Amino acid sequence: MTGFGKQNMDLLVLREADDITTALRQALDTAPAEERPGLERAMALAAEAGAVPDAELRGRWALRRMASTGYEGPPRTVAAIKALRTAERSLSLLQAVNLSKDAEAVAAAQDVRSAEPEGR
C-alpha cells in the first residue's frame, strides 16, 4: 500500500473547567453571604461542563462547523463530511469521518432528549 502515510487523528480538546472551578472556589472562600449562592451555582455549572466527555465536545464542535457552511442535514452523510471539510480545510477525510461519527452521537442524544415528555 503505497501513498498511505500515518495521519494525525488527534483533535485537541481544551478544557479550562478546572482552572475556573479553582478561581470560583477562591472567590467563594472570601465572598460575602449574599454572593455565595451565585458562586456555588457557578461552581456546579463549571463542574458539570468539565464532566462532558471529549467525544461529545468534538461532536458539538463538528455540528457547529457543519452548520457554519449552511449544512443542516444528518451528520453522517457525504454532504456533511464535505461541509465539515469545507469549514475546516486542514481536516483529512478520515478525521472528518471520525468527527461526523461524534456529531451523529451528539445529534442522536439531542433527538432523544427532545422526544422525552416534559417533566422527566
N, C-alpha and C positions, 0 to 999 in steps of 0.2 A: 504494500500500500504506500505508494509514494504521494507526496504532497499533503499528507495529513500530519501536521505538527501538533504538538501539545498546545491546547488552547487554554488560556486562563479563564477559569469558570467562577472566579471569586467576584462577588459584588459586596463591597464593604458596607455593612450596616453600622452607622454611627449611633451611639446611644449616649445621652447625657443625663438620663434619669437619675443615676447615682449621684452625680455632682449636684443636680438640682435638689434632690432629697437632702443631701448634706447641708446645702445652703438654707433650705427651709427649716431643717432641724435646728441649725444655729440661730436662725431668726426666732424660732419658737421658744428657744431657751431664754431669750431676753424680751419676749413680746409681752405687752400688757394684756390683761384679761380679755379686753374687747377684740383684740386681734387674733387670739388663739384659735377660735373656731375656724376662721378662714384659712389660717396657716395649716391647721390639722387637715382640712379638706384638701388643700393644695398638696400636702404630703401624700395623702391617699391617692390622688389623681396621678402624681408622679410615680408612685409605686405601681399603680395599675398600668401606666404607659411603659414602664420598664419591664413588665412581665410579658409583653406581647412578643411572640416568637419571631425570629428573624425572617422565616418564610412568609409570615403574614405581612411584615413590613415591606419585604421585597414585592409581594403581590399587590399591596396597596400602591406602591410606587409605580409598578408596571401599569396598573389600571389608570393611574393619573397621566402617565406618559402617553398611553394609547389615546386617552380622551383628549390630550392636548393637540392631537392631529385631527380631531373630529371623529375618530372611530368610536362607535357606540355599540358594536355587536359583541358576540361572545368572545372571551379571551383566548380560546384555544382553536383559532382558525388561522389560515394562511394570511388573511387580511389583517388580523390582529397582530400577528408576528411582523408583518410588513409595516404596520403603523408604529409598532414599538421600535423597529429598526430605523424608521424614518425619524422618529423623535430623538433617538439616541444612536447616531451613526456609528459609534465606536463598538456597539454590541455585535458579537459574532452571531451567526444563525443559531448555534447551539445555546448560547447564553439567552437569546430572545425566546427560544422554545422553552427553556427551563423557567424563565421568568413568566411566560404565559401559563405554565402549569401552576405556579404560585398564585398568579392572578385568578386563575379559574377556581382555585380553592377558596380564595377570599370572596369572589363573586358568589360561589355556591353557599358559603356561610351567610352572606348578606341576604341571599334569597330565602334561606331557612328562617333567619331572624324576622324578615318582613312578612313571612307567611304565618308566624306564630300569632295566636289570638292575643288581644290586648289583655294586660294584667298578668301575663306569665313571666 
